[in-house]
Amino acid sequence: MTADAARPRWRGQPGRLEVWYVTATDAATGTGLWLHHEMVAPLREPAYAHGWIAHFPSDGPPQTQRFGPTPVPPVASSTEWNSAAGCSVGPGRLSGDAGPVSWDLAWKSADPPLWTFPAGLWHRELLPAAQVVLAPRAQITGTITTAAGTSEVAALANVAHIYGHGNAERWGWLHADLDDDTVLEIVAAVSRRPGLTSLPPLAFVQLRRRGHDWPRNPLVAAPMFRTRLTAPTWTVRGVVGRTRLTVEVTQPADRCVRLDYVDPDGSHALCTNTERADVTVRLERWRGGWRDEQRWSLAGRAHAELGTRD
């Protein structure tokens, strides 16, 4: 299933965007890493591939280096999922160099994909865009070389795939490894389709705990959540069945990078991303009243993003 969900979906159509990304937290230092590979097929121009690597040290400001753009063929002809300017992402491997930064990393995961959007919607491409977390708790090892030297990497990561017509009108994203048995993924977005841009964000939530994914159907459950997308702190709250989830995400400005996203139609969005976010999560059950089942708090070890338009 991971292989099917990971393969490139673009087949030469104009007006498409495809992304593979990896975010990670170094187990020893808390340093964050973001590798982003993107294929853009504009409406009236040749398709191109590009991306970036962003490094979020625990003792200094984050740094970003870009690679590409380079032309891409209509159909991928290798085992790599995406390659641009010598930087590649594929099954079990991440490698490349961008300016003063180079990396040679291996990743592995035994976990099944986490379907933030239902698998049927992903395979049938029924939404303007959808995301799947191919490896929610991957182990990454290898080296990263910067001007300061070469460092060994041993990190907990997630590997994800996005495909669709472009970015949302505005959005929030969270990936949080809450403990050894629990991972939380949230994609909250406002659609760019006419008539929908003024609606509140719709949150797709998946909490994998002890091998079980909740809610069972993230599309059906999405209207049950209320999202407030504000900086530096944004929130998601909702009740599904007898379970209530409350999430608060904080993205301190000095831990963030801000990048321009360009959609296939030429419009722009501003992404504010950090791999060192703070998050608090409260899980409650109804037992004649709301009672705490679990609380989690991560300081500087959650991955989060806010997207806005001018």
Secondary structure by P-SEA (a helix, b strand, c coil): ccccccccccccccbbbbbbbbbbbcccccbbbbbbbbbbbccccccccccbbbbbbccbbbbbbbccccccccccccccccccccccccccccccccccccccbbbbbcccccccccaaaaaaccccccccccccbbbbbbbccccccbbbbbccccccccccccccccbbbbbbcccccbbbbbbbbbbcccccccccbbbbbbbbccccccccccccccccbbbbbcccccccccccccbbbbbbbbbccccbbbbbbbccccbbbbbbbbcbbbbbbbbbbbcccccccbbbbbcccccccccccc
